[in-house]
Amino acid sequence: MAAETDRPFLTRPMTLALAGLGTLAAWTTLLPESVRPWNFSAIGAVALFAAARLPLGQAALVLAVALGVKELGGYLAHPEWYTPYPPAWLYFAGYLAAGRLLLRHTESPARIGGTAVGASLLFFLVSNFVSWLEQAQPYGYSLAGLVNCYWAGVPFYRGTFAGDVLYTGVLFGLHAVLSRALFPAERVAVVPVKSS
């Protein structure tokens, strides 16, 4: 029997609708900064959810659309200074990998929440390390410069963390409830954890 996530894309209308809802949430970049934390976004959660509940190619397509929406929203909100940052697309691929490897056959709130926190932290560590390597700001190539780079990234990380945790809870929670109440064919084939 084929795994639940290996079934054709259009046979999962509820999962597709939830991924689309998360993608629309990428428009939060258009909200004024006075009501939205820096980097508050649904992108990481959309990637985790899509990778856990859709075939990998389709999950990558959902992520690409969400990132495109986010980029367009950023440009529309700040056309005077906004420029795309292509390496960010690679950073979000880490969320795809985490969703695929860790969440594909689970509905465990602890595992889903832990993965969202871990993927968010990994995104912060990698993106700020690359920022330090690129010397986006003149931090200097030293341990103190690296620490300063991470410290400067904390205000941005707070929004990333909040968006990842909030939207991950919403997407996976809605999927669990709706798959039990209205779409039983989309319920996750949970793989039991073997005890040693």
Secondary structure by P-SEA (a helix, b strand, c coil): ccccccccccccaaaaaaaaaaaaaccccccccccccccccaaaaaaaaaaacccaaaaaaaaaaaaaaaaaaaaaacccbbbbbaaaaaaaaaaaaaaaacccccccaaaaaaaaaaaaaaaaaaaaaaaaaaccccccccaaaaaaaaaaaaaaaaaaaaaaaaaaaaaaaaaaaaaaccccccccbbbbbbcc
